[in-house]
Amino acid sequence: MRSMIFLLCLVTSSALAQVRVEEPWARATAPGAKLGAGYMKITSGTADRLIGASSPAAARVEMHVTTKQGDVMRMREVKAYDIPAGGTFELAPSGAHLMLVDLKAPLKQGTKVPLTLRFEKAGEVKVELQVRALGASGHQMQH
């Protein structure tokens, strides 16, 4: 009985620590562009932190936030994103986003870009960024 309760607690805490990534996407890039951006919604049953990311499509992936200072939009790198317990953290244009640096090839609409996210508690999560049109805003139209 005792081992059964321990196993149930272990399974329950493991399930809660898992993150869910929804709508991972990137904008297509112009030929010769060396930077791309990735966006998504991240949900976790428990508090967690996104502490890094990598992709074979870029030399490195950085975590950035965009802020407005007066009339000027500024982007800066951050070390992590906090994912709230039971909540959602959204990476979106003009906000928090993943910057794909030194792209090995342009991001072409209709393709997918492999991406590995590294979380403090949940570990590695593999996703694919769906590449949308160059001017995509992030809100996919539903038909």
Backbone bond lengths (Angstrom), bond angles and torsions (degrees), N, CA, C in turn:
res aa  C-N    CA-C-N  psi(-1)  N-CA   C-N-CA  omega(-1)  CA-C   N-CA-C  phi
1 M - - - 1.459 - - 1.529 110.56 -
2 R 1.326 115.56 -45.21 1.461 120.80 -178.49 1.531 110.69 -61.47
3 S 1.345 117.21 -43.85 1.465 120.59 -179.98 1.533 110.77 -67.59
4 M 1.321 116.26 -31.69 1.459 119.75 178.34 1.532 110.48 -67.38
5 I 1.319 117.80 -41.08 1.467 122.31 177.74 1.522 109.75 -65.06
6 F 1.350 117.71 -43.24 1.464 121.54 178.10 1.523 110.24 -60.00
7 L 1.322 117.16 -45.56 1.457 121.68 -179.96 1.523 110.59 -62.59
8 L 1.323 117.93 -42.01 1.459 121.92 178.00 1.530 110.51 -62.31
9 C 1.330 117.62 -43.08 1.469 121.63 177.84 1.520 110.85 -63.61
10 L 1.321 116.47 -41.08 1.463 121.20 -179.87 1.525 110.52 -64.27
11 V 1.317 117.07 -46.32 1.463 121.16 178.93 1.523 110.62 -63.85
12 T 1.329 117.72 -42.73 1.458 122.01 -179.74 1.522 111.15 -63.86
13 S 1.338 118.23 -47.15 1.459 119.92 -179.02 1.512 110.94 -68.02
14 S 1.320 118.31 -34.18 1.462 121.68 177.90 1.524 110.24 -66.08
15 A 1.318 117.17 -42.09 1.466 120.85 179.75 1.521 111.18 -65.47
16 L 1.343 116.72 -38.68 1.457 120.40 179.91 1.528 112.13 -68.49
17 A 1.343 116.74 -31.56 1.458 120.48 -177.63 1.530 111.77 -75.15
18 Q 1.303 117.72 -16.04 1.455 121.25 -178.42 1.519 111.01 -70.60
19 V 1.312 114.41 143.86 1.452 119.96 177.41 1.520 109.52 -104.04
20 R 1.308 114.94 156.24 1.462 121.28 176.26 1.515 106.83 -121.53
21 V 1.333 116.44 129.99 1.456 122.13 179.02 1.519 107.64 -111.06
22 E 1.334 115.58 126.00 1.460 120.74 -179.65 1.520 110.55 -120.55
23 E 1.315 115.41 147.72 1.463 123.93 175.29 1.533 114.03 50.56
24 P 1.338 119.06 50.14 1.461 118.84 175.91 1.531 110.16 -71.66
25 W 1.334 116.69 127.01 1.459 119.26 -177.25 1.527 110.89 -151.69
26 A 1.315 114.53 165.29 1.457 122.56 176.13 1.519 107.87 -142.63
27 R 1.319 116.19 155.46 1.466 120.65 173.16 1.522 109.02 -83.35
28 A 1.322 116.18 146.36 1.465 120.66 171.48 1.524 107.93 -61.79
29 T 1.324 116.41 152.55 1.462 120.62 178.92 1.524 110.25 -115.07
30 A 1.313 115.71 156.42 1.463 121.60 177.25 1.538 108.74 -71.64
31 P 1.332 117.01 154.30 1.471 119.42 176.37 1.530 110.11 -55.71
32 G 1.319 115.87 135.23 1.462 121.02 178.72 1.521 114.85 85.94
33 A 1.317 117.84 -9.06 1.474 120.65 179.61 1.527 109.29 -63.93
34 K 1.314 116.32 140.96 1.458 121.27 179.93 1.522 112.58 -106.88
35 L 1.326 117.00 -4.70 1.461 121.63 -179.67 1.521 110.44 -124.21
36 G 1.324 115.49 141.93 1.456 122.50 173.06 1.515 107.72 -137.83
37 A 1.323 117.28 168.56 1.462 120.82 -179.27 1.520 110.00 -133.14
38 G 1.334 115.32 143.79 1.455 121.78 178.89 1.517 110.87 -118.52
39 Y 1.327 115.15 143.66 1.459 122.15 -176.36 1.522 109.46 -135.10
40 M 1.329 116.57 156.15 1.461 121.69 178.90 1.518 110.11 -178.35
41 K 1.327 116.17 173.79 1.464 123.20 172.13 1.524 106.94 -114.28
42 I 1.342 116.34 131.02 1.458 121.71 -179.22 1.522 108.84 -119.59
43 T 1.327 116.09 125.97 1.459 122.66 179.55 1.522 108.62 -122.14
44 S 1.330 116.55 141.92 1.462 120.68 178.72 1.525 109.69 -140.06
45 G 1.325 115.65 143.55 1.466 120.40 177.09 1.521 112.21 -70.32
46 T 1.336 116.39 -28.23 1.463 121.69 177.68 1.524 108.27 -127.05
47 A 1.307 116.66 162.00 1.459 120.39 177.65 1.530 109.27 -60.63
48 D 1.304 116.40 137.37 1.455 121.90 179.75 1.522 107.21 -149.51
49 R 1.316 116.19 174.78 1.469 120.87 178.21 1.516 108.94 -135.54
50 L 1.332 115.87 133.33 1.456 120.65 170.35 1.518 105.38 -82.70
51 I 1.334 117.00 116.18 1.464 120.48 -173.63 1.526 113.39 -110.84
52 G 1.313 117.58 -2.48 1.451 119.03 178.35 1.512 111.71 176.85
53 A 1.335 114.82 169.11 1.454 121.22 178.54 1.522 108.37 -156.84
54 S 1.325 116.19 156.62 1.452 121.18 176.65 1.526 108.96 -149.10
55 S 1.327 115.08 157.96 1.462 121.05 178.68 1.522 108.80 -153.13
56 P 1.324 116.97 139.79 1.461 119.11 175.53 1.535 111.94 -68.59
57 A 1.329 117.55 -10.10 1.467 121.72 -179.13 1.523 112.60 -82.11
58 A 1.338 117.60 -11.32 1.471 121.31 -175.97 1.530 110.24 -142.31
59 A 1.328 115.33 156.01 1.466 120.12 177.52 1.521 110.66 -63.78
60 R 1.330 116.52 -36.87 1.468 120.67 177.48 1.535 109.59 -156.73
61 V 1.320 114.55 162.17 1.460 121.66 176.45 1.518 107.34 -123.62
62 E 1.330 116.30 125.35 1.459 122.17 -179.89 1.522 109.41 -111.74
63 M 1.330 115.76 154.31 1.462 121.78 176.06 1.519 107.62 -101.43
64 H 1.333 116.39 126.16 1.468 121.40 -176.62 1.524 110.80 -128.08
65 V 1.320 114.98 157.93 1.461 122.72 168.61 1.527 107.69 -128.15
66 T 1.307 115.82 148.18 1.460 121.87 176.73 1.521 107.37 -111.39
67 T 1.321 116.29 130.69 1.462 121.32 178.31 1.521 108.91 -129.06
68 K 1.304 115.38 156.75 1.464 120.61 177.88 1.522 108.46 -105.15
69 Q 1.322 115.64 124.79 1.464 121.59 176.24 1.522 106.65 -119.61
70 G 1.324 115.33 103.58 1.465 119.76 -173.23 1.512 108.88 67.57
71 D 1.318 116.27 -123.50 1.464 120.91 178.01 1.525 112.48 -98.48
72 V 1.317 117.46 7.75 1.461 121.50 -174.02 1.535 110.74 -111.82
73 M 1.331 115.19 130.49 1.458 120.83 174.34 1.522 107.86 -88.39
74 R 1.338 116.84 130.07 1.463 121.80 -179.90 1.525 109.59 -124.12
75 M 1.320 114.77 144.56 1.451 121.32 179.06 1.529 107.66 -116.02
76 R 1.348 115.45 137.34 1.467 118.46 176.19 1.521 109.41 -141.21
77 E 1.316 114.19 151.50 1.456 120.61 179.63 1.532 109.48 -80.05
78 V 1.325 116.61 144.43 1.462 122.71 175.09 1.533 108.20 -125.26
79 K 1.319 116.09 160.08 1.470 121.05 -177.79 1.523 113.48 -84.55
80 A 1.348 117.67 -23.62 1.459 121.11 -177.14 1.522 110.15 -163.38
81 Y 1.320 115.02 161.31 1.467 122.18 170.86 1.516 106.56 -116.79
82 D 1.329 117.75 131.08 1.458 122.28 176.35 1.525 109.52 -84.07
83 I 1.323 115.83 127.09 1.462 121.91 177.98 1.530 106.17 -103.33
84 P 1.344 118.06 117.09 1.468 119.77 -176.33 1.527 112.90 -72.10
85 A 1.317 115.92 147.49 1.468 121.45 177.09 1.518 109.62 -60.82
86 G 1.324 116.08 125.02 1.459 120.89 178.13 1.513 113.71 68.98
87 G 1.312 117.69 9.30 1.459 121.08 -178.14 1.515 112.05 -119.23
88 T 1.318 115.39 -176.02 1.454 122.16 -178.66 1.517 110.06 -124.32
89 F 1.321 115.95 137.18 1.454 122.68 173.77 1.521 105.98 -112.71
90 E 1.335 116.66 125.37 1.459 119.79 -176.62 1.522 111.97 -108.40
91 L 1.313 115.20 129.21 1.455 122.48 170.71 1.520 105.06 -97.41
92 A 1.350 117.01 120.13 1.460 121.30 -172.35 1.529 110.04 -147.11
93 P 1.342 116.69 158.31 1.461 119.42 176.75 1.535 110.73 -53.57
94 S 1.319 116.32 142.24 1.472 124.54 -179.37 1.525 112.86 67.81
95 G 1.325 117.31 17.06 1.461 121.48 178.32 1.514 109.78 -142.28
96 A 1.316 116.79 -143.63 1.460 121.32 175.45 1.529 108.62 -67.86
97 H 1.325 116.80 140.44 1.460 120.80 179.35 1.521 110.53 -160.61
98 L 1.321 115.69 163.65 1.457 121.44 173.92 1.522 107.33 -97.15
99 M 1.317 117.16 130.51 1.457 121.83 179.30 1.525 108.32 -103.26
100 L 1.325 116.21 117.59 1.457 121.94 176.00 1.529 106.64 -87.97
101 V 1.333 116.33 114.30 1.461 122.48 -171.55 1.532 110.69 -105.34
102 D 1.324 115.55 138.12 1.469 123.01 -178.15 1.523 110.68 57.88
103 L 1.327 114.83 61.44 1.462 120.71 177.83 1.526 110.14 -56.57
104 K 1.314 115.84 140.37 1.464 120.70 179.01 1.520 111.43 -81.96
105 A 1.330 117.04 -20.74 1.465 123.86 177.35 1.524 107.21 -158.96
106 P 1.328 117.88 156.51 1.471 119.45 177.78 1.528 110.92 -60.06
107 L 1.322 115.74 149.60 1.461 120.92 174.35 1.521 106.67 -84.43
108 K 1.328 116.93 119.40 1.456 121.64 -175.33 1.516 111.52 -105.13
109 Q 1.334 115.21 134.23 1.458 121.43 179.70 1.526 110.03 -51.94
110 G 1.338 115.65 135.91 1.458 121.57 177.63 1.526 114.06 91.94
111 T 1.333 117.54 -8.49 1.458 119.78 177.99 1.528 109.95 -96.44
112 K 1.319 115.75 174.91 1.465 121.52 177.90 1.523 108.97 -124.59
113 V 1.334 115.28 142.52 1.460 121.82 -179.58 1.525 108.28 -115.01
114 P 1.352 117.87 118.92 1.465 119.49 177.51 1.526 110.78 -68.77
115 L 1.322 115.13 141.25 1.460 121.55 -177.36 1.523 108.19 -145.45
116 T 1.322 116.68 135.40 1.462 121.51 175.27 1.520 108.16 -112.42
117 L 1.320 116.12 121.85 1.465 122.69 177.64 1.521 107.93 -97.28
118 R 1.339 117.52 139.65 1.465 121.56 178.18 1.530 109.59 -115.71
119 F 1.339 115.00 117.98 1.453 121.64 179.86 1.520 110.08 -106.80
120 E 1.316 115.99 149.19 1.460 122.10 179.90 1.528 111.67 -59.34
121 K 1.322 118.17 -44.46 1.465 122.26 -176.95 1.522 112.68 -102.07
122 A 1.317 117.72 -44.72 1.463 121.47 -173.88 1.526 112.86 -79.06
123 G 1.338 118.00 -12.39 1.459 120.11 -179.95 1.521 111.38 78.67
124 E 1.328 115.81 -147.98 1.460 120.61 -176.85 1.525 111.93 -86.37
125 V 1.319 114.71 137.60 1.462 122.29 175.80 1.523 106.86 -129.46
126 K 1.324 116.17 123.80 1.461 120.85 -179.57 1.528 109.51 -95.89
127 V 1.335 115.46 133.23 1.465 121.49 177.55 1.528 108.12 -136.88
128 E 1.315 115.62 170.96 1.459 121.32 173.17 1.514 108.24 -125.45
129 L 1.324 116.15 127.05 1.458 120.84 175.50 1.518 108.48 -80.61
130 Q 1.323 117.52 122.99 1.453 122.30 175.57 1.530 106.68 -81.25
131 V 1.321 117.86 120.82 1.461 120.63 -177.11 1.528 109.25 -83.36
132 R 1.328 114.58 119.97 1.471 122.76 179.53 1.526 109.90 -100.47
133 A 1.304 116.83 -179.37 1.466 122.90 -178.15 1.521 112.07 -58.43
134 L 1.316 116.83 156.29 1.460 123.44 -178.36 1.517 112.38 -52.46
135 G 1.328 119.09 -41.21 1.464 121.85 -177.76 1.516 114.44 -97.18
136 A 1.333 118.51 18.19 1.471 121.19 -176.25 1.534 110.81 -59.34
137 S 1.345 114.58 140.83 1.467 120.21 -179.06 1.522 112.63 -96.94
138 G 1.303 116.87 -15.73 1.456 119.47 179.56 1.497 113.96 113.32
139 H 1.311 117.67 -22.02 1.467 119.64 -179.50 1.506 108.61 -96.96
140 Q 1.322 115.17 106.46 1.451 122.53 -179.10 1.528 108.66 -72.31
141 M 1.305 117.10 130.26 1.476 119.88 177.47 1.497 109.74 -75.56
142 Q 1.295 117.00 135.98 1.468 122.63 178.46 1.529 108.91 -98.47
143 H 1.318 117.10 131.61 1.462 121.34 178.97 1.508 110.09 -110.35
